[in-house]
Amino acid sequence: MNTLMRTQISLALFASIAVVAFPLVSYAQDTKPLQILVVAGGCCHDYVTQTKLLKDGIEQRIHAKVSVVLSENTSTETTFELYQSDDWAKGFDVIVHDECSANVTERPYVERILAAHRNGVPAVNLHCAMHSYRWGDFRSPVDTTAENGGWYEMLGVQSTAHGPKTPIDVTGIDNNHPIMDGFADWTTIDEELYNNIRVYDGTHALVGGKQLQPASRQELRNNPNAQGREETAVVAWTNEYGPKKTRIFSTSLGHQNDTVADARYMDLVVRGILWASGNLTADGSPKAGLSKLHGTLIFADSFDRVPSQQEQEEIGNGWGSNSAARAGGHKQVDLRDGAMHIYIHESADHAVSVRHDAEFRDGRVEMRFMLEHPGDILGLDFADLGLDTVHAGHLFKVTIGTNKLEIMDSKTGSMSLKIRELSQEQKSTPEIRKLLASKKKITPLKLATGKWYPLTVAIVGDVVKVAIDGAEIDQFQSEGFAHPTKRMLRIAVPKQAVVDDVRIFSLD
């Protein structure tokens, strides 16, 4: 019997990293949370990290309680004591299968798992769940009526192998499906593209994947000049299983921790959970009382365009910068490799500021960022240029370095014209210094250089919350955050930083 770690942990136990007394947006307090069970463990993946990312990501987005059953076994023969009971799924609204148990072949054991889903318990299947519970001639297409066809019938797709770890172009197939509301095509980091040996009748493809796979060693031995090839597969889909037409959502993406932490992946999984459990309306909206992150996308940029020339800044898509005013017109922003690279010119007398209009009262900013050197810093400066009581419209700022996070209320702190004037005249008093100290919060960080990190900054009322890599880092409450009109986002970079996949939501 495997050693199991069954955790039914409420968000409160994560108070040290995620204080949730003030949710990102309000939701009906009398709505019961969705009860979600994640079953994870087995071969080839960092399930300790990924289950935490899943739990945090789901509970940050919807009103849910995520319970985790995590096996310490790391082999392909991993089994779960949970599945020894006929009523193993009792009390849960949806099951997330995240196990990697390729060599578990005991038919009664697998049948107990499937029985719960045939009887109406929805399932969401992630990544290696597609390669679990297989026996017989599973390398060939298997009929659903075959002795080894039950698991594939539930999944809706039969997969037997994956390609090398290289990026996958992820593209919507049916963008009109409720799960796909707000979906945008993207390219993953190095990931595994699972093949499709068979796509069963009734399976509904949502997302496709395209991957350039290099020639194999055998191919190169046969032909040293062998070229790579482009492979395609369905990577996310729905199915209706059994006599009750139980809803099933699956995605074969999710090998890497950074993929699971990616907000786009997590959004897709959460919307799959809502659809499978019958909590996503036809227009793609979560049912009342469930969404914590419901909002309207007001701006998005993946920086995939190619400038027409390289000598001058040509950011496009409504972006502007201060390079003309503060760096003599020298180029400080470049679009390369599908990302925005920001770097200060030696002649500049001010940090680089790359700005875009974005108006909301409550909102959320998502992006990926990378700091390439230990001293690099990324700032998100929220502004209202129409406010005449502060310098240059500064409202508040989130600053991220490799070793610390700072959240600062500029409106009622250092950028207030009254306080700024006193400071410049060297008339600051102990009271003012105490006030300024109360307007910012600094939290230690430990970020690696040269690594992409997903970032979310949520502003609701007078609270700002910051999450990095799928985990909430800190939050801060200050009156300036509640300014009714945030009209501009300025990305402030005193040295250099790289930014990609910017999305801005209004939560109004």
C-alpha positions in Angstrom: 0.0 0.0 0.0 1.4 3.4 -0.9 1.9 6.1 1.6 -0.7 8.7 0.9 -1.0 12.3 1.9 -4.6 13.3 1.9 -5.0 17.0 2.5 -8.2 18.9 2.8 -6.8 22.3 3.4 -8.8 25.5 3.6 -7.4 28.7 2.3 -7.0 29.9 5.9 -4.1 27.5 6.4 -2.2 29.4 3.7 -2.7 32.7 5.6 1.1 33.2 5.6 1.2 33.4 1.9 -2.4 34.2 0.9 -4.6 36.3 3.2 -8.1 36.1 1.8 -10.1 38.2 4.1 -10.6 40.6 1.2 -11.3 38.5 -1.9 -10.3 39.8 -5.4 -13.9 40.6 -6.1 -17.0 40.0 -4.1 -19.0 36.8 -4.5 -22.1 35.6 -2.9 -21.2 34.5 0.6 -24.2 32.1 0.8 -23.1 30.3 -2.3 -21.6 26.9 -1.3 -18.0 26.4 -2.6 -17.5 23.8 -5.3 -15.9 20.7 -3.8 -13.0 19.7 -6.0 -10.8 16.7 -5.6 -7.4 16.6 -7.2 -5.8 13.1 -7.4 -2.1 13.4 -8.3 1.1 11.4 -8.2 3.1 8.9 -10.1 5.9 9.1 -12.6 7.8 11.8 -14.2 6.4 15.1 -12.8 6.8 17.5 -9.9 3.4 16.8 -8.4 4.2 18.4 -5.0 4.6 21.7 -6.7 1.9 21.2 -9.4 -0.8 20.3 -6.9 0.0 23.4 -4.9 -0.2 25.5 -8.1 -3.5 23.9 -9.0 -5.0 24.4 -5.6 -3.9 28.0 -5.3 -4.8 28.8 -8.9 -8.3 27.3 -8.7 -9.1 28.8 -5.3 -7.9 32.2 -6.4 -10.2 32.2 -9.4 -13.5 30.6 -8.2 -15.4 30.0 -4.9 -14.1 26.4 -4.3 -12.5 24.2 -1.8 -9.8 22.0 -3.3 -8.9 18.8 -1.6 -5.7 17.0 -2.7 -4.8 13.3 -2.6 -1.1 13.2 -3.4 0.9 10.0 -3.6 4.5 9.9 -2.6 5.1 7.1 -5.1 6.9 8.3 -8.2 6.6 5.2 -10.3 4.3 4.3 -13.2 2.7 1.7 -10.9 1.3 4.3 -8.5 -2.1 3.4 -7.0 -4.3 5.3 -4.6 -6.0 3.9 -1.5 -8.8 6.3 -2.2 -9.9 4.2 -5.2 -10.3 1.0 -3.2 -13.7 2.3 -2.1 -16.8 2.2 -4.3 -17.9 5.6 -3.1 -14.5 7.2 -3.4 -16.0 10.3 -5.2 -18.8 10.9 -2.7 -19.2 14.6 -1.7 -17.2 16.0 -4.6 -18.6 18.1 -7.4 -15.8 17.4 -9.8 -12.6 15.2 -9.9 -9.3 16.4 -11.3 -7.3 13.4 -12.5 -3.6 14.4 -12.5 -2.1 11.0 -11.9 0.6 9.3 -14.0 0.0 5.6 -13.6 0.8 4.0 -17.0 1.4 0.5 -15.6 -1.6 0.2 -13.3 -3.5 -2.5 -15.1 -5.8 -4.1 -12.5 -9.2 -3.9 -14.3 -11.5 -3.9 -11.1 -9.4 -1.0 -9.7 -9.8 1.1 -12.9 -13.5 0.1 -13.1 -14.1 1.6 -9.7 -12.7 4.9 -10.9 -14.8 4.9 -14.1 -18.0 3.8 -12.3 -18.1 7.1 -10.4 -17.9 9.0 -13.7 -20.4 6.8 -15.4 -22.8 7.6 -12.5 -22.5 11.3 -13.0 -19.4 12.7 -11.3 -17.7 15.1 -13.7 -14.0 14.8 -14.4 -11.1 17.0 -15.6 -8.1 15.1 -16.9 -4.7 16.7 -17.0 -1.6 15.7 -19.0 -0.3 12.3 -17.9 -3.8 11.1 -17.1 -4.0 10.5 -20.8 -1.2 7.9 -20.5 -2.6 6.2 -17.4 -4.4 2.8 -16.9 -3.4 1.3 -20.2 -2.7 -2.4 -21.0 -3.1 -4.8 -23.9 -2.3 -3.5 -27.4 -2.6 0.1 -26.4 -0.1 1.2 -29.1 -2.8 0.6 -31.7 -6.2 2.3 -31.9 -8.5 0.8 -29.2 -12.3 0.4 -29.6 -14.3 1.6 -26.6 -15.9 -1.8 -26.3 -12.5 -3.5 -26.0 -11.4 -4.9 -22.6 -8.8 -2.1 -22.4 -11.0 0.6 -23.8 -12.8 1.9 -20.8 -10.3 4.7 -19.8 -10.1 5.9 -23.4 -13.9 6.0 -23.6 -14.0 8.3 -20.6 -11.2 10.5 -21.9 -12.5 10.8 -25.5 -9.0 10.6 -27.0 -6.5 7.8 -27.1 -2.8 8.9 -26.9 0.2 6.6 -26.8 3.3 8.9 -26.8 4.6 12.4 -26.8 7.3 14.3 -28.7 10.3 16.1 -27.3 10.2 19.0 -25.0 9.9 21.9 -27.4 7.5 24.9 -27.6 3.9 24.2 -28.7 1.8 26.7 -30.7 -1.6 26.5 -29.0 -4.5 27.6 -31.2 -8.2 27.7 -30.6 -10.3 25.3 -32.7 -13.8 26.2 -31.4 -13.6 29.7 -29.9 -17.4 29.8 -29.6 -17.5 27.1 -26.9 -18.2 28.5 -23.4 -14.9 27.2 -22.1 -13.1 29.2 -24.7 -14.5 32.6 -23.8 -11.5 35.0 -23.5 -9.1 32.4 -24.9 -6.2 33.7 -26.9 -3.6 31.7 -28.9 -0.2 31.4 -27.3 3.1 29.5 -27.5 4.1 27.4 -24.6 7.6 27.0 -23.1 9.2 23.6 -23.8 6.3 21.2 -23.5 5.3 17.7 -24.5 2.8 17.3 -27.4 0.7 14.2 -26.8 -0.2 12.4 -30.0 -3.8 11.5 -31.0 -4.0 7.8 -32.0 -7.8 8.0 -31.9 -10.3 10.8 -31.3 -13.6 9.1 -30.4 -17.1 9.9 -31.7 -18.6 12.6 -29.5 -15.3 14.2 -28.6 -15.4 18.0 -29.1 -12.0 19.5 -30.0 -11.4 22.9 -28.4 -7.7 23.6 -28.7 -5.0 22.4 -31.1 -1.3 22.2 -30.7 1.5 22.4 -33.3 5.1 21.5 -32.5 8.2 21.5 -34.6 9.9 18.2 -33.6 13.6 17.6 -34.5 14.7 14.5 -36.3 15.1 11.5 -34.0 18.4 9.8 -33.4 17.4 6.9 -35.5 16.4 9.2 -38.3 19.7 11.0 -38.1 21.6 7.7 -38.1 19.8 6.7 -41.3 20.2 10.2 -42.8 22.5 12.7 -41.2 20.7 15.5 -43.1 17.2 14.5 -41.9 15.0 17.5 -41.2 12.6 18.1 -38.3 8.9 17.8 -38.9 5.8 19.6 -37.8 3.4 17.6 -35.7 -0.2 18.5 -34.7 -2.7 17.2 -32.2 -5.8 18.2 -30.3 -4.6 19.3 -26.8 -7.9 20.3 -25.1 -11.3 18.8 -25.6 -14.6 17.8 -24.1 -16.5 14.6 -23.9 -19.8 13.2 -22.6 -19.3 9.9 -20.9 -21.7 7.0 -20.2 -25.5 6.8 -20.0 -25.7 10.0 -18.0 -23.6 11.9 -20.5 -21.2 13.0 -17.7 -19.2 16.0 -18.7 -15.5 15.4 -19.1 -12.9 18.1 -19.9 -9.3 17.1 -20.7 -6.0 18.8 -21.7 -2.8 17.0 -22.5 -0.7 20.2 -21.7 0.9 20.6 -18.3 4.2 18.8 -18.1 6.3 21.7 -16.8 5.7 23.6 -13.5 5.9 26.9 -15.4 3.1 25.7 -17.8 0.9 24.8 -14.8 1.7 28.2 -13.3 0.9 30.1 -16.5 -2.3 32.1 -16.0 -3.5 31.1 -19.5 -3.2 27.4 -18.7 -4.9 27.9 -15.3 -7.7 29.9 -16.8 -8.3 27.0 -19.3 -8.4 24.4 -16.6 -10.7 26.4 -14.3 -13.1 27.1 -17.1 -13.0 23.4 -17.9 -13.9 22.7 -14.2 -16.8 25.1 -14.3 -18.1 23.6 -17.6 -17.8 20.0 -16.5 -19.6 20.7 -13.2 -22.4 22.6 -15.0 -21.4 26.0 -13.7 -20.5 27.8 -16.9 -23.4 29.5 -18.8 -23.8 29.3 -22.6 -22.2 32.7 -23.0 -19.1 31.6 -21.0 -19.9 33.3 -17.7 -19.5 31.5 -14.4 -22.8 31.0 -12.6 -23.6 33.6 -10.0 -21.6 33.4 -6.8 -18.7 31.3 -8.1 -16.3 33.7 -9.8 -13.6 35.5 -7.9 -11.8 36.8 -11.0 -14.7 37.6 -13.3 -13.9 40.7 -15.3 -13.9 42.3 -18.7 -10.7 42.1 -20.8 -10.0 45.7 -21.8 -6.5 45.2 -23.3 -4.2 42.4 -24.3 -0.8 42.2 -26.1 1.4 39.2 -26.9 4.0 41.3 -28.7 4.1 38.8 -31.6 4.4 41.5 -34.3 7.7 42.4 -36.1 8.7 46.1 -36.3 9.1 47.4 -39.8 12.6 48.8 -38.9 15.1 48.4 -36.1 16.6 51.9 -35.7 13.7 53.6 -33.9 11.2 52.4 -31.3 8.1 50.9 -33.0 6.2 49.3 -30.1 2.7 49.6 -31.7 -0.7 48.5 -30.4 -1.2 51.9 -28.6 2.0 51.8 -26.4 4.1 54.9 -25.9 7.3 55.6 -24.0 9.4 58.4 -22.6 12.4 57.8 -24.8 12.0 60.9 -26.8 11.7 63.2 -23.7 14.2 61.4 -21.4 16.7 59.6 -23.6 17.1 62.0 -26.5 15.0 59.8 -28.8 17.3 56.8 -28.4 15.7 53.4 -28.6 14.9 51.9 -25.3 12.1 49.4 -26.2 12.4 46.5 -28.7 10.1 43.7 -29.8 12.1 40.5 -30.1 11.2 36.8 -30.0 7.6 37.6 -29.2 8.3 39.7 -26.1 8.9 43.4 -25.2 12.5 44.1 -24.2 13.0 47.3 -22.1 16.5 48.6 -21.5 17.7 52.1 -20.4 20.0 54.0 -22.7 23.2 55.4 -21.3 22.1 59.0 -22.1 18.7 58.7 -20.2 18.1 60.9 -17.2 15.1 58.9 -16.0 13.9 55.3 -15.8 12.3 53.9 -18.9 8.5 54.3 -18.8 6.4 52.4 -21.3 2.8 53.4 -21.0 -0.7 52.3 -22.2 -4.1 53.7 -21.5 -6.3 51.4 -19.3 -9.2 52.8 -17.4 -10.9 51.0 -14.5 -11.8 51.4 -10.9 -11.2 47.8 -9.8 -9.0 45.7 -12.1 -6.4 43.1 -12.6 -3.2 43.2 -14.6 -1.6 39.9 -15.8 1.7 39.5 -17.6 4.9 37.4 -17.7 8.2 39.0 -16.9 11.9 38.1 -16.8 14.7 39.8 -15.0 18.0 38.9 -16.6 20.4 40.4 -14.1 20.4 40.5 -10.2 20.0 44.3 -10.2 17.1 44.5 -12.7 13.8 45.9 -11.5 10.3 45.9 -13.0 7.7 48.5 -11.9 4.0 48.7 -12.6 3.0 52.3 -12.1 -0.7 53.1 -12.1 -1.6 56.7 -13.0 -4.3 59.2 -13.6 -2.9 62.2 -15.5 -6.1 64.1 -14.8 -5.4 64.2 -11.0 -3.8 67.6 -10.2 -3.0 66.8 -6.5 -0.1 64.4 -7.4 3.1 64.6 -9.4 2.7 63.2 -12.9 -0.5 61.4 -12.1 1.2 58.8 -9.9 -1.4 56.8 -7.9 0.5 53.7 -6.7 3.3 51.4 -7.8 4.2 47.7 -7.6 8.0 47.2 -7.9 9.6 43.8 -8.3 13.3 42.9 -8.0 15.0 39.6 -7.6 15.1 40.0 -3.9 12.1 42.1 -2.9 8.6 43.2 -3.7 7.4 46.7 -2.8 3.8 48.0 -2.9 3.5 51.7 -2.5 0.7 54.2 -2.3 2.0 57.2 -4.2 -1.2 59.3 -4.2 -1.3 59.8 -0.4 2.5 59.4 0.0 5.6 60.5 -1.8 3.9 61.8 -4.9 1.3 64.0 -3.1 2.2 67.5 -4.2 2.0 68.8 -0.6 4.3 66.2 0.8 6.6 66.4 -2.3 7.0 70.1 -1.9 7.9 69.8 1.8 10.4 67.1 1.0 12.1 69.2 -1.7 12.3 72.1 0.6 13.8 69.9 3.2 10.9 70.6 5.6 10.2 67.0 6.2 9.2 66.2 9.8 9.3 63.0 11.8 5.5 62.8 11.3 5.9 63.0 7.6 8.6 60.4 7.5 6.4 58.2 9.6 3.5 58.8 7.2 5.7 57.9 4.2 6.9 54.7 5.8 3.3 53.7 6.4 2.5 54.1 2.7 4.6 51.2 1.5 5.1 47.6 2.2 8.3 45.6 1.4 8.3 41.8 1.2 11.4 39.7 0.6 11.6 37.7 -2.6 13.9 35.2 -4.2 13.6 35.2 -7.9 15.9 33.6 -10.4 17.4 35.6 -13.2 16.8 34.5 -16.7 13.5 32.9 -15.8 10.0 33.8 -16.9 7.5 34.4 -14.1 3.7 34.9 -14.3 2.6 38.0 -12.5 -0.9 39.1 -11.4 -1.6 42.4 -9.7 -5.2 42.8 -8.5 -6.7 46.1 -7.3 -10.1 46.0 -5.5 -11.1 49.0 -3.4 -8.2 50.0 -1.2 -6.3 46.7 -1.4 -3.6 45.6 -3.9 -2.6 42.0 -4.1 0.4 40.6 -5.9 0.9 37.0 -7.1 4.0 35.6 -8.7 4.4 32.2 -10.2 0.9 31.2 -9.1 1.3 32.1 -5.4 0.2 35.2 -3.7 3.2 37.0 -2.4 1.6 39.8 -0.4 -1.2 42.4 -0.2 -1.4 45.9 1.1 -4.2 48.2 2.1 -4.0 52.0 1.6 -6.5 54.7 0.8 -4.7 55.8 -2.4 -5.4 52.4 -4.1 -9.1 53.2 -4.0 -8.7 56.2 -6.4 -11.9 55.9 -8.6 -10.1 56.3 -12.0 -7.0 54.4 -12.8 -6.4 55.6 -16.4 -3.0 54.4 -17.3 -0.5 51.6 -16.8 3.2 52.6 -16.9 5.8 49.9 -17.0 8.8 51.5 -15.2 12.3 50.0 -15.8 15.4 51.6 -14.3 17.8 49.1 -15.9 16.2 46.4 -18.0 13.4 43.8 -18.0 11.5 41.7 -20.4 7.7 41.6 -20.5 5.2 39.4 -22.4 1.5 38.5 -22.6 0.1 41.6 -20.9 -3.6 41.4 -20.1 -5.6 44.1 -18.3 -9.1 43.4 -16.9 -11.7 45.7 -15.5 -13.5 44.2 -12.5 -16.1 47.0 -12.4 
